[in-house]
Amino acid sequence: MAEKLDPKEIVSFKELLMANSIQVDAIAQLLIEKGIITKEEFFAELKQVQSQYQSNTDD
């Protein structure tokens, strides 16, 4: 039998998406601030990965 979840512990999809976005943004900012990558490298990679995701969904 399925276990009932505590409504206080359940997060909405919007909250989950927001938390994930904040975490990714924080990591990207740290990498850029520490000089590990540049903003240009970050955005170039972001565009490349986005393009890969789009081409995979087109298949």
C-alpha distance matrix in Angstrom:
0.0 3.8 6.5 9.3 12.5 15.8 18.1 21.0 19.7 19.2 22.4 23.7 24.8 28.3 27.9 26.4 29.3 31.8 30.8 31.0 34.4 35.7 34.8 36.4 39.5 39.9 39.8 42.3 44.6 44.6 45.5 48.3 49.6 49.8 51.7 49.3 49.2 51.2 50.0 51.6 49.6 46.3 47.0 48.3 45.1 43.0 44.9 44.6 40.8 40.4 42.6 40.6 37.4 39.2 40.7 37.4 35.9 39.0 38.5
3.8 0.0 3.8 6.4 9.1 12.7 14.8 17.7 16.2 15.5 18.6 19.9 21.1 24.6 24.1 22.7 25.6 28.1 27.0 27.4 30.7 32.0 31.2 32.9 35.8 36.3 36.4 38.8 41.0 41.2 42.2 44.8 46.1 46.5 48.4 46.1 45.9 47.8 46.5 48.1 46.3 43.0 43.6 45.0 41.9 39.7 41.6 41.5 37.8 37.3 39.6 37.8 34.4 36.3 38.0 34.8 33.3 36.5 36.2
6.5 3.8 0.0 3.8 6.3 9.6 12.3 14.7 13.4 13.3 16.8 18.7 20.3 23.6 22.6 21.4 24.6 26.7 25.4 26.1 29.5 30.4 29.6 31.7 34.5 34.6 34.9 37.5 39.5 39.5 40.7 43.5 44.5 44.8 47.0 44.8 44.8 46.8 45.5 47.4 45.7 42.2 43.0 44.7 41.6 39.3 41.6 41.7 37.9 37.5 40.1 38.4 35.1 37.1 39.1 36.0 34.5 38.0 37.9
9.3 6.4 3.8 0.0 3.8 6.6 9.0 11.8 11.2 11.0 14.6 16.5 18.7 21.6 20.6 20.0 23.3 25.1 24.1 25.2 28.5 29.2 28.8 31.1 33.6 33.8 34.5 37.1 38.8 39.0 40.5 43.0 43.9 44.5 46.8 44.8 44.8 46.4 45.0 47.0 45.5 42.0 42.5 44.4 41.6 39.1 41.3 41.7 38.0 37.3 40.1 38.7 35.3 37.1 39.3 36.5 34.8 38.2 38.5
12.5 9.1 6.3 3.8 0.0 3.8 6.1 8.6 7.5 7.4 11.1 13.3 15.7 18.5 17.1 16.6 20.1 21.6 20.5 21.8 25.0 25.6 25.3 27.7 30.1 30.2 31.0 33.6 35.2 35.5 37.1 39.5 40.3 41.1 43.4 41.6 41.5 43.1 41.6 43.7 42.3 38.7 39.4 41.4 38.7 36.1 38.4 39.0 35.4 34.7 37.7 36.4 33.1 35.0 37.4 34.7 33.1 36.6 37.1
15.8 12.7 9.6 6.6 3.8 0.0 3.8 5.3 5.4 6.7 10.4 13.1 16.1 18.3 16.4 16.5 20.2 21.1 19.8 21.8 24.8 24.9 24.8 27.6 29.6 29.5 30.7 33.4 34.6 34.8 36.8 39.1 39.6 40.4 43.0 41.4 41.5 43.0 41.4 43.8 42.6 39.0 39.6 42.0 39.4 36.7 39.2 40.1 36.6 35.8 39.0 38.0 34.7 36.6 39.2 36.8 35.2 38.7 39.5
18.1 14.8 12.3 9.0 6.1 3.8 0.0 3.8 5.4 5.2 8.4 10.5 13.9 15.6 14.1 14.9 18.3 19.0 18.4 20.6 23.2 23.4 23.9 26.6 28.3 28.5 30.0 32.5 33.5 34.2 36.2 38.2 38.7 40.0 42.4 41.0 40.8 42.0 40.1 42.4 41.6 37.9 38.2 40.7 38.4 35.5 37.8 39.0 35.5 34.4 37.6 37.0 33.5 35.1 38.0 35.8 33.9 37.4 38.5
21.0 17.7 14.7 11.8 8.6 5.3 3.8 0.0 3.8 5.7 8.0 10.9 14.4 15.5 13.2 14.3 17.8 17.9 16.8 19.5 22.0 21.6 22.1 25.1 26.6 26.3 28.1 30.7 31.4 31.9 34.3 36.2 36.4 37.6 40.3 39.1 39.1 40.3 38.5 41.1 40.3 36.6 37.2 39.9 37.6 34.8 37.3 38.7 35.4 34.4 37.8 37.3 34.0 35.8 38.8 36.7 35.1 38.6 39.9
19.7 16.2 13.4 11.2 7.5 5.4 5.4 3.8 0.0 3.8 6.4 10.0 12.9 14.5 11.9 12.1 15.8 16.3 14.7 16.9 19.9 19.6 19.6 22.6 24.4 24.1 25.5 28.2 29.2 29.5 31.6 33.9 34.2 35.2 37.7 36.4 36.4 37.8 36.3 38.8 37.7 34.1 34.8 37.4 34.9 32.3 34.9 36.0 32.6 31.9 35.3 34.5 31.3 33.4 36.2 34.0 32.6 36.2 37.3
19.2 15.5 13.3 11.0 7.4 6.7 5.2 5.7 3.8 0.0 3.8 6.7 9.6 11.7 9.9 9.9 13.5 14.5 13.6 15.5 18.4 18.8 19.1 21.6 23.5 23.8 25.1 27.5 28.8 29.5 31.4 33.4 34.1 35.3 37.6 36.1 35.8 37.0 35.2 37.5 36.5 32.8 33.2 35.6 33.2 30.4 32.7 33.9 30.4 29.5 32.7 32.0 28.7 30.5 33.4 31.2 29.5 33.1 34.2
22.4 18.6 16.8 14.6 11.1 10.4 8.4 8.0 6.4 3.8 0.0 3.8 6.6 8.1 6.1 6.6 10.0 10.8 10.3 12.4 14.9 15.4 16.2 18.5 20.2 20.8 22.4 24.5 25.7 26.7 28.6 30.4 31.2 32.6 34.7 33.4 32.9 33.8 31.9 34.1 33.3 29.6 29.8 32.4 30.2 27.2 29.5 30.9 27.6 26.5 29.8 29.5 26.1 27.8 30.9 29.0 27.4 30.8 32.3
23.7 19.9 18.7 16.5 13.3 13.1 10.5 10.9 10.0 6.7 3.8 0.0 3.8 5.3 5.2 6.3 8.6 9.9 10.7 12.4 14.2 15.5 16.7 18.5 20.0 21.3 22.9 24.5 25.8 27.3 29.0 30.5 31.6 33.3 35.1 33.8 32.8 33.5 31.2 33.2 32.6 28.9 28.7 31.2 29.2 26.0 27.9 29.4 26.3 24.7 27.9 27.8 24.3 25.6 28.8 27.2 25.2 28.5 30.2
24.8 21.1 20.3 18.7 15.7 16.1 13.9 14.4 12.9 9.6 6.6 3.8 0.0 3.8 5.5 5.0 6.0 8.5 9.9 10.5 12.1 14.2 15.4 16.5 18.2 20.0 21.2 22.5 24.2 25.9 27.2 28.6 30.1 31.7 33.2 31.8 30.5 31.1 28.8 30.5 29.8 26.2 25.8 28.0 26.0 22.8 24.5 26.0 22.8 21.1 24.2 24.1 20.6 21.8 25.0 23.4 21.4 24.7 26.5
28.3 24.6 23.6 21.6 18.5 18.3 15.6 15.5 14.5 11.7 8.1 5.3 3.8 0.0 3.8 5.4 5.1 6.1 8.6 9.9 10.5 12.2 14.3 15.4 16.3 18.3 20.1 21.0 22.3 24.4 25.9 26.9 28.2 30.2 31.7 30.7 29.3 29.5 26.9 28.8 28.5 24.8 24.2 26.8 25.2 21.8 23.5 25.5 22.6 20.7 24.0 24.5 21.1 22.1 25.6 24.5 22.5 25.6 27.8
27.9 24.1 22.6 20.6 17.1 16.4 14.1 13.2 11.9 9.9 6.1 5.2 5.5 3.8 0.0 3.8 5.5 5.1 6.1 8.6 9.8 10.5 12.3 14.3 15.3 16.5 18.5 20.0 21.0 22.6 24.5 25.8 26.7 28.6 30.5 29.5 28.5 29.0 26.7 28.9 28.6 24.8 24.7 27.6 25.8 22.6 24.8 26.7 23.8 22.3 25.8 26.1 23.0 24.4 27.8 26.6 25.0 28.3 30.3
26.4 22.7 21.4 20.0 16.6 16.5 14.9 14.3 12.1 9.9 6.6 6.3 5.0 5.4 3.8 0.0 3.8 5.5 5.2 6.2 8.6 10.0 10.7 12.4 14.3 15.5 16.8 18.5 20.0 21.4 22.9 24.5 25.8 27.3 29.0 27.6 26.7 27.6 25.6 27.7 26.9 23.1 23.3 25.8 23.6 20.7 23.1 24.5 21.3 20.2 23.7 23.5 20.4 22.3 25.5 23.9 22.6 26.1 27.8
29.3 25.6 24.6 23.3 20.1 20.2 18.3 17.8 15.8 13.5 10.0 8.6 6.0 5.1 5.5 3.8 0.0 3.8 5.5 5.1 6.1 8.7 10.0 10.6 12.2 14.3 15.5 16.5 18.3 20.1 21.3 22.6 24.2 25.9 27.3 25.9 24.6 25.1 22.8 24.7 24.1 20.3 20.1 22.7 20.7 17.5 19.7 21.3 18.3 16.9 20.5 20.6 17.6 19.2 22.6 21.4 20.1 23.4 25.4
31.8 28.1 26.7 25.1 21.6 21.1 19.0 17.9 16.3 14.5 10.8 9.9 8.5 6.1 5.1 5.5 3.8 0.0 3.8 5.4 5.1 6.2 8.6 10.0 10.5 12.2 14.4 15.4 16.4 18.4 20.1 21.1 22.2 24.3 25.9 25.0 23.8 24.1 21.7 23.9 23.7 19.9 19.8 22.8 21.3 18.0 20.4 22.5 19.9 18.6 22.2 22.8 20.1 21.6 25.1 24.3 23.1 26.3 28.5
30.8 27.0 25.4 24.1 20.5 19.8 18.4 16.8 14.7 13.6 10.3 10.7 9.9 8.6 6.1 5.2 5.5 3.8 0.0 3.8 5.5 5.2 6.2 8.7 9.9 10.6 12.5 14.3 15.4 16.7 18.6 20.1 21.0 22.6 24.6 23.6 22.9 23.7 21.8 24.3 23.7 19.9 20.5 23.4 21.5 18.7 21.6 23.3 20.5 19.8 23.6 23.7 21.1 23.2 26.4 25.3 24.6 28.0 29.8
31.0 27.4 26.1 25.2 21.8 21.8 20.6 19.5 16.9 15.5 12.4 12.4 10.5 9.9 8.6 6.2 5.1 5.4 3.8 0.0 3.8 5.5 5.2 6.2 8.6 9.9 10.8 12.3 14.2 15.5 16.8 18.5 19.9 21.3 22.9 21.4 20.5 21.6 19.8 22.0 21.0 17.3 17.9 20.5 18.3 15.6 18.5 19.9 16.9 16.5 20.2 20.1 17.7 20.0 23.1 21.9 21.5 24.9 26.6
34.4 30.7 29.5 28.5 25.0 24.8 23.2 22.0 19.9 18.4 14.9 14.2 12.1 10.5 9.8 8.6 6.1 5.1 5.5 3.8 0.0 3.8 5.5 5.2 6.1 8.6 10.0 10.6 12.2 14.3 15.5 16.5 18.1 20.0 21.3 20.2 18.9 19.3 17.0 19.3 18.8 15.0 15.2 18.1 16.5 13.5 16.3 18.2 15.8 15.0 18.8 19.3 17.1 19.1 22.3 21.8 21.3 24.4 26.6
35.7 32.0 30.4 29.2 25.6 24.9 23.4 21.6 19.6 18.8 15.4 15.5 14.2 12.2 10.5 10.0 8.7 6.2 5.2 5.5 3.8 0.0 3.8 5.5 5.1 6.1 8.7 9.9 10.5 12.3 14.3 15.3 16.2 18.2 20.0 19.4 18.6 19.0 17.0 19.8 19.5 15.8 16.5 19.8 18.3 15.7 18.8 20.8 18.6 18.2 21.9 22.5 20.6 22.7 25.9 25.4 25.1 28.2 30.3
34.8 31.2 29.6 28.8 25.3 24.8 23.9 22.1 19.6 19.1 16.2 16.7 15.4 14.3 12.3 10.7 10.0 8.6 6.2 5.2 5.5 3.8 0.0 3.8 5.4 5.1 6.3 8.6 9.9 10.7 12.5 14.3 15.3 16.6 18.6 17.4 17.0 18.2 16.9 19.7 18.7 15.1 16.6 19.5 17.4 15.4 18.8 20.3 17.8 18.1 21.8 21.8 20.2 22.7 25.6 24.7 24.9 28.2 29.8
36.4 32.9 31.7 31.1 27.7 27.6 26.6 25.1 22.6 21.6 18.5 18.5 16.5 15.4 14.3 12.4 10.6 10.0 8.7 6.2 5.2 5.5 3.8 0.0 3.8 5.5 5.2 6.2 8.6 10.0 10.7 12.4 14.2 15.5 16.8 15.3 14.4 15.4 14.0 16.4 15.3 11.6 13.0 15.7 13.6 11.6 15.1 16.5 14.2 14.6 18.3 18.4 17.1 19.7 22.4 21.9 22.3 25.4 27.1
39.5 35.8 34.5 33.6 30.1 29.6 28.3 26.6 24.4 23.5 20.2 20.0 18.2 16.3 15.3 14.3 12.2 10.5 9.9 8.6 6.1 5.1 5.4 3.8 0.0 3.8 5.5 5.1 6.1 8.6 10.0 10.6 12.0 14.2 15.5 14.9 13.6 13.9 12.0 14.8 14.6 10.9 12.0 15.3 14.1 12.0 15.3 17.3 15.7 15.8 19.4 20.2 19.1 21.2 24.1 24.1 24.4 27.2 29.3
39.9 36.3 34.6 33.8 30.2 29.5 28.5 26.3 24.1 23.8 20.8 21.3 20.0 18.3 16.5 15.5 14.3 12.2 10.6 9.9 8.6 6.1 5.1 5.5 3.8 0.0 3.8 5.5 5.1 6.2 8.7 10.0 10.4 12.2 14.3 13.9 13.6 14.4 13.3 16.6 16.1 12.8 14.7 17.8 16.5 14.9 18.5 20.2 18.5 19.1 22.7 23.2 22.2 24.6 27.3 27.1 27.6 30.5 32.4
39.8 36.4 34.9 34.5 31.0 30.7 30.0 28.1 25.5 25.1 22.4 22.9 21.2 20.1 18.5 16.8 15.5 14.4 12.5 10.8 10.0 8.7 6.3 5.2 5.5 3.8 0.0 3.8 5.5 5.2 6.2 8.7 9.9 10.6 12.4 11.2 11.2 12.8 12.4 15.4 14.1 11.1 13.7 16.2 14.3 13.5 17.2 18.3 16.6 17.9 21.3 21.3 20.7 23.5 25.8 25.4 26.4 29.3 30.9
42.3 38.8 37.5 37.1 33.6 33.4 32.5 30.7 28.2 27.5 24.5 24.5 22.5 21.0 20.0 18.5 16.5 15.4 14.3 12.3 10.6 9.9 8.6 6.2 5.1 5.5 3.8 0.0 3.8 5.5 5.2 6.2 8.6 10.0 10.8 9.8 8.6 9.6 8.7 11.7 10.7 7.6 10.1 12.8 11.5 10.7 14.3 15.7 14.6 15.8 19.0 19.5 19.3 21.8 24.1 24.2 25.3 27.9 29.6
44.6 41.0 39.5 38.8 35.2 34.6 33.5 31.4 29.2 28.8 25.7 25.8 24.2 22.3 21.0 20.0 18.3 16.4 15.4 14.2 12.2 10.5 9.9 8.6 6.1 5.1 5.5 3.8 0.0 3.8 5.5 5.1 6.0 8.5 9.9 10.2 9.5 9.7 8.8 12.4 12.3 9.7 11.9 15.0 14.4 13.6 16.9 18.8 18.0 18.9 22.1 23.0 22.8 24.9 27.4 27.7 28.6 31.1 33.1
44.6 41.2 39.5 39.0 35.5 34.8 34.2 31.9 29.5 29.5 26.7 27.3 25.9 24.4 22.6 21.4 20.1 18.4 16.7 15.5 14.3 12.3 10.7 10.0 8.6 6.2 5.2 5.5 3.8 0.0 3.8 5.4 5.0 6.0 8.5 8.5 9.3 10.7 11.0 14.5 13.7 11.6 14.5 17.1 16.1 15.9 19.4 20.7 19.8 21.2 24.3 24.7 24.6 27.2 29.4 29.4 30.6 33.3 34.9
45.5 42.2 40.7 40.5 37.1 36.8 36.2 34.3 31.6 31.4 28.6 29.0 27.2 25.9 24.5 22.9 21.3 20.1 18.6 16.8 15.5 14.3 12.5 10.7 10.0 8.7 6.2 5.2 5.5 3.8 0.0 3.8 5.6 5.3 6.3 5.2 5.8 8.0 9.2 12.2 10.7 9.1 12.6 14.5 13.3 13.9 17.4 18.1 17.5 19.5 22.2 22.4 22.9 25.5 27.4 27.5 29.1 31.5 33.0
48.3 44.8 43.5 43.0 39.5 39.1 38.2 36.2 33.9 33.4 30.4 30.5 28.6 26.9 25.8 24.5 22.6 21.1 20.1 18.5 16.5 15.3 14.3 12.4 10.6 10.0 8.7 6.2 5.1 5.4 3.8 0.0 3.8 5.5 5.1 6.0 5.2 5.4 6.3 9.6 9.3 8.2 11.1 13.3 13.2 13.7 16.7 18.0 18.1 19.7 22.2 23.0 23.7 25.8 27.8 28.4 29.9 32.1 33.8
49.6 46.1 44.5 43.9 40.3 39.6 38.7 36.4 34.2 34.1 31.2 31.6 30.1 28.2 26.7 25.8 24.2 22.2 21.0 19.9 18.1 16.2 15.3 14.2 12.0 10.4 9.9 8.6 6.0 5.0 5.6 3.8 0.0 3.8 5.4 7.7 8.3 8.5 9.4 12.9 13.0 12.0 14.6 17.1 17.0 17.4 20.4 21.8 21.8 23.2 25.9 26.7 27.2 29.4 31.5 32.0 33.3 35.6 37.4
49.8 46.5 44.8 44.5 41.1 40.4 40.0 37.6 35.2 35.3 32.6 33.3 31.7 30.2 28.6 27.3 25.9 24.3 22.6 21.3 20.0 18.2 16.6 15.5 14.2 12.2 10.6 10.0 8.5 6.0 5.3 5.5 3.8 0.0 3.8 5.5 7.9 9.4 11.5 14.4 13.6 13.1 16.4 18.2 17.7 18.6 21.8 22.6 22.5 24.4 26.9 27.4 28.0 30.6 32.3 32.6 34.3 36.6 38.0
51.7 48.4 47.0 46.8 43.4 43.0 42.4 40.3 37.7 37.6 34.7 35.1 33.2 31.7 30.5 29.0 27.3 25.9 24.6 22.9 21.3 20.0 18.6 16.8 15.5 14.3 12.4 10.8 9.9 8.5 6.3 5.1 5.4 3.8 0.0 3.8 5.4 6.6 9.5 11.8 11.0 11.5 14.7 15.9 15.8 17.4 20.1 20.8 21.2 23.3 25.4 26.0 27.1 29.4 30.9 31.5 33.4 35.5 36.9
49.3 46.1 44.8 44.8 41.6 41.4 41.0 39.1 36.4 36.1 33.4 33.8 31.8 30.7 29.5 27.6 25.9 25.0 23.6 21.4 20.2 19.4 17.4 15.3 14.9 13.9 11.2 9.8 10.2 8.5 5.2 6.0 7.7 5.5 3.8 0.0 3.8 7.0 10.0 11.9 9.9 10.2 13.8 14.6 13.7 15.6 18.6 18.6 18.8 21.3 23.3 23.4 24.6 27.2 28.5 28.9 31.0 33.1 34.2
49.2 45.9 44.8 44.8 41.5 41.5 40.8 39.1 36.4 35.8 32.9 32.8 30.5 29.3 28.5 26.7 24.6 23.8 22.9 20.5 18.9 18.6 17.0 14.4 13.6 13.6 11.2 8.6 9.5 9.3 5.8 5.2 8.3 7.9 5.4 3.8 0.0 3.8 6.7 8.2 6.2 6.7 10.2 11.0 10.5 12.5 15.1 15.4 16.0 18.3 20.2 20.7 22.0 24.3 25.6 26.3 28.4 30.3 31.6
51.2 47.8 46.8 46.4 43.1 43.0 42.0 40.3 37.8 37.0 33.8 33.5 31.1 29.5 29.0 27.6 25.1 24.1 23.7 21.6 19.3 19.0 18.2 15.4 13.9 14.4 12.8 9.6 9.7 10.7 8.0 5.4 8.5 9.4 6.6 7.0 3.8 0.0 3.8 5.2 5.1 6.2 8.7 9.8 10.7 12.2 14.3 15.4 16.5 18.2 20.0 21.1 22.5 24.3 25.8 27.0 28.8 30.4 32.1
50.0 46.5 45.5 45.0 41.6 41.4 40.1 38.5 36.3 35.2 31.9 31.2 28.8 26.9 26.7 25.6 22.8 21.7 21.8 19.8 17.0 17.0 16.9 14.0 12.0 13.3 12.4 8.7 8.8 11.0 9.2 6.3 9.4 11.5 9.5 10.0 6.7 3.8 0.0 3.8 5.5 5.0 6.2 8.5 9.9 10.4 12.3 14.2 15.3 16.3 18.2 19.9 20.9 22.4 24.3 25.7 27.0 28.6 30.7
51.6 48.1 47.4 47.0 43.7 43.8 42.4 41.1 38.8 37.5 34.1 33.2 30.5 28.8 28.9 27.7 24.7 23.9 24.3 22.0 19.3 19.8 19.7 16.4 14.8 16.6 15.4 11.7 12.4 14.5 12.2 9.6 12.9 14.4 11.8 11.9 8.2 5.2 3.8 0.0 3.8 5.4 5.3 6.0 8.5 9.7 10.6 12.2 14.2 15.3 16.5 18.4 20.0 21.1 22.5 24.4 25.9 27.1 29.1
49.6 46.3 45.7 45.5 42.3 42.6 41.6 40.3 37.7 36.5 33.3 32.6 29.8 28.5 28.6 26.9 24.1 23.7 23.7 21.0 18.8 19.5 18.7 15.3 14.6 16.1 14.1 10.7 12.3 13.7 10.7 9.3 13.0 13.6 11.0 9.9 6.2 5.1 5.5 3.8 0.0 3.8 5.6 5.1 6.1 8.4 9.9 10.5 12.1 14.0 15.3 16.4 18.3 19.9 21.1 22.5 24.4 25.8 27.4
46.3 43.0 42.2 42.0 38.7 39.0 37.9 36.6 34.1 32.8 29.6 28.9 26.2 24.8 24.8 23.1 20.3 19.9 19.9 17.3 15.0 15.8 15.1 11.6 10.9 12.8 11.1 7.6 9.7 11.6 9.1 8.2 12.0 13.1 11.5 10.2 6.7 6.2 5.0 5.4 3.8 0.0 3.8 5.5 5.3 6.1 8.7 9.9 10.5 12.1 14.2 15.3 16.4 18.2 20.0 21.0 22.6 24.4 26.2
47.0 43.6 43.0 42.5 39.4 39.6 38.2 37.2 34.8 33.2 29.8 28.7 25.8 24.2 24.7 23.3 20.1 19.8 20.5 17.9 15.2 16.5 16.6 13.0 12.0 14.7 13.7 10.1 11.9 14.5 12.6 11.1 14.6 16.4 14.7 13.8 10.2 8.7 6.2 5.3 5.6 3.8 0.0 3.8 5.4 4.8 6.1 8.5 9.8 10.3 12.2 14.2 15.2 16.3 18.2 19.9 21.1 22.5 24.7
48.3 45.0 44.7 44.4 41.4 42.0 40.7 39.9 37.4 35.6 32.4 31.2 28.0 26.8 27.6 25.8 22.7 22.8 23.4 20.5 18.1 19.8 19.5 15.7 15.3 17.8 16.2 12.8 15.0 17.1 14.5 13.3 17.1 18.2 15.9 14.6 11.0 9.8 8.5 6.0 5.1 5.5 3.8 0.0 3.8 5.4 5.2 6.3 8.7 9.9 10.7 12.5 14.4 15.4 16.6 18.5 20.3 21.3 23.2
45.1 41.9 41.6 41.6 38.7 39.4 38.4 37.6 34.9 33.2 30.2 29.2 26.0 25.2 25.8 23.6 20.7 21.3 21.5 18.3 16.5 18.3 17.4 13.6 14.1 16.5 14.3 11.5 14.4 16.1 13.3 13.2 17.0 17.7 15.8 13.7 10.5 10.7 9.9 8.5 6.1 5.3 5.4 3.8 0.0 3.8 5.4 5.0 6.1 8.4 9.7 10.5 12.2 14.1 15.2 16.4 18.4 19.9 21.5
43.0 39.7 39.3 39.1 36.1 36.7 35.5 34.8 32.3 30.4 27.2 26.0 22.8 21.8 22.6 20.7 17.5 18.0 18.7 15.6 13.5 15.7 15.4 11.6 12.0 14.9 13.5 10.7 13.6 15.9 13.9 13.7 17.4 18.6 17.4 15.6 12.5 12.2 10.4 9.7 8.4 6.1 4.8 5.4 3.8 0.0 3.8 5.5 5.3 6.0 8.5 9.9 10.6 12.2 14.2 15.4 16.7 18.5 20.5
44.9 41.6 41.6 41.3 38.4 39.2 37.8 37.3 34.9 32.7 29.5 27.9 24.5 23.5 24.8 23.1 19.7 20.4 21.6 18.5 16.3 18.8 18.8 15.1 15.3 18.5 17.2 14.3 16.9 19.4 17.4 16.7 20.4 21.8 20.1 18.6 15.1 14.3 12.3 10.6 9.9 8.7 6.1 5.2 5.4 3.8 0.0 3.8 5.6 5.1 6.1 8.6 9.9 10.5 12.2 14.2 15.5 16.5 18.8
44.6 41.5 41.7 41.7 39.0 40.1 39.0 38.7 36.0 33.9 30.9 29.4 26.0 25.5 26.7 24.5 21.3 22.5 23.3 19.9 18.2 20.8 20.3 16.5 17.3 20.2 18.3 15.7 18.8 20.7 18.1 18.0 21.8 22.6 20.8 18.6 15.4 15.4 14.2 12.2 10.5 9.9 8.5 6.3 5.0 5.5 3.8 0.0 3.8 5.4 5.1 6.3 8.8 9.9 10.6 12.4 14.5 15.4 17.1
40.8 37.8 37.9 38.0 35.4 36.6 35.5 35.4 32.6 30.4 27.6 26.3 22.8 22.6 23.8 21.3 18.3 19.9 20.5 16.9 15.8 18.6 17.8 14.2 15.7 18.5 16.6 14.6 18.0 19.8 17.5 18.1 21.8 22.5 21.2 18.8 16.0 16.5 15.3 14.2 12.1 10.5 9.8 8.7 6.1 5.3 5.6 3.8 0.0 3.8 5.3 5.0 6.2 8.6 9.8 10.5 12.5 14.3 15.8
40.4 37.3 37.5 37.3 34.7 35.8 34.4 34.4 31.9 29.5 26.5 24.7 21.1 20.7 22.3 20.2 16.9 18.6 19.8 16.5 15.0 18.2 18.1 14.6 15.8 19.1 17.9 15.8 18.9 21.2 19.5 19.7 23.2 24.4 23.3 21.3 18.3 18.2 16.3 15.3 14.0 12.1 10.3 9.9 8.4 6.0 5.1 5.4 3.8 0.0 3.8 5.4 5.1 6.2 8.6 9.9 10.8 12.5 14.7
42.6 39.6 40.1 40.1 37.7 39.0 37.6 37.8 35.3 32.7 29.8 27.9 24.2 24.0 25.8 23.7 20.5 22.2 23.6 20.2 18.8 21.9 21.8 18.3 19.4 22.7 21.3 19.0 22.1 24.3 22.2 22.2 25.9 26.9 25.4 23.3 20.2 20.0 18.2 16.5 15.3 14.2 12.2 10.7 9.7 8.5 6.1 5.1 5.3 3.8 0.0 3.8 5.5 5.1 6.1 8.6 10.0 10.6 12.8
40.6 37.8 38.4 38.7 36.4 38.0 37.0 37.3 34.5 32.0 29.5 27.8 24.1 24.5 26.1 23.5 20.6 22.8 23.7 20.1 19.3 22.5 21.8 18.4 20.2 23.2 21.3 19.5 23.0 24.7 22.4 23.0 26.7 27.4 26.0 23.4 20.7 21.1 19.9 18.4 16.4 15.3 14.2 12.5 10.5 9.9 8.6 6.3 5.0 5.4 3.8 0.0 3.8 5.4 5.1 6.1 8.7 9.9 11.0
37.4 34.4 35.1 35.3 33.1 34.7 33.5 34.0 31.3 28.7 26.1 24.3 20.6 21.1 23.0 20.4 17.6 20.1 21.1 17.7 17.1 20.6 20.2 17.1 19.1 22.2 20.7 19.3 22.8 24.6 22.9 23.7 27.2 28.0 27.1 24.6 22.0 22.5 20.9 20.0 18.3 16.4 15.2 14.4 12.2 10.6 9.9 8.8 6.2 5.1 5.5 3.8 0.0 3.8 5.5 5.1 6.3 8.8 10.3
39.2 36.3 37.1 37.1 35.0 36.6 35.1 35.8 33.4 30.5 27.8 25.6 21.8 22.1 24.4 22.3 19.2 21.6 23.2 20.0 19.1 22.7 22.7 19.7 21.2 24.6 23.5 21.8 24.9 27.2 25.5 25.8 29.4 30.6 29.4 27.2 24.3 24.3 22.4 21.1 19.9 18.2 16.3 15.4 14.1 12.2 10.5 9.9 8.6 6.2 5.1 5.4 3.8 0.0 3.8 5.4 5.2 6.3 9.0
40.7 38.0 39.1 39.3 37.4 39.2 38.0 38.8 36.2 33.4 30.9 28.8 25.0 25.6 27.8 25.5 22.6 25.1 26.4 23.1 22.3 25.9 25.6 22.4 24.1 27.3 25.8 24.1 27.4 29.4 27.4 27.8 31.5 32.3 30.9 28.5 25.6 25.8 24.3 22.5 21.1 20.0 18.2 16.6 15.2 14.2 12.2 10.6 9.8 8.6 6.1 5.1 5.5 3.8 0.0 3.8 5.5 5.1 6.7
37.4 34.8 36.0 36.5 34.7 36.8 35.8 36.7 34.0 31.2 29.0 27.2 23.4 24.5 26.6 23.9 21.4 24.3 25.3 21.9 21.8 25.4 24.7 21.9 24.1 27.1 25.4 24.2 27.7 29.4 27.5 28.4 32.0 32.6 31.5 28.9 26.3 27.0 25.7 24.4 22.5 21.0 19.9 18.5 16.4 15.4 14.2 12.4 10.5 9.9 8.6 6.1 5.1 5.4 3.8 0.0 3.8 5.4 5.5
35.9 33.3 34.5 34.8 33.1 35.2 33.9 35.1 32.6 29.5 27.4 25.2 21.4 22.5 25.0 22.6 20.1 23.1 24.6 21.5 21.3 25.1 24.9 22.3 24.4 27.6 26.4 25.3 28.6 30.6 29.1 29.9 33.3 34.3 33.4 31.0 28.4 28.8 27.0 25.9 24.4 22.6 21.1 20.3 18.4 16.7 15.5 14.5 12.5 10.8 10.0 8.7 6.3 5.2 5.5 3.8 0.0 3.8 5.5
39.0 36.5 38.0 38.2 36.6 38.7 37.4 38.6 36.2 33.1 30.8 28.5 24.7 25.6 28.3 26.1 23.4 26.3 28.0 24.9 24.4 28.2 28.2 25.4 27.2 30.5 29.3 27.9 31.1 33.3 31.5 32.1 35.6 36.6 35.5 33.1 30.3 30.4 28.6 27.1 25.8 24.4 22.5 21.3 19.9 18.5 16.5 15.4 14.3 12.5 10.6 9.9 8.8 6.3 5.1 5.4 3.8 0.0 3.8
38.5 36.2 37.9 38.5 37.1 39.5 38.5 39.9 37.3 34.2 32.3 30.2 26.5 27.8 30.3 27.8 25.4 28.5 29.8 26.6 26.6 30.3 29.8 27.1 29.3 32.4 30.9 29.6 33.1 34.9 33.0 33.8 37.4 38.0 36.9 34.2 31.6 32.1 30.7 29.1 27.4 26.2 24.7 23.2 21.5 20.5 18.8 17.1 15.8 14.7 12.8 11.0 10.3 9.0 6.7 5.5 5.5 3.8 0.0
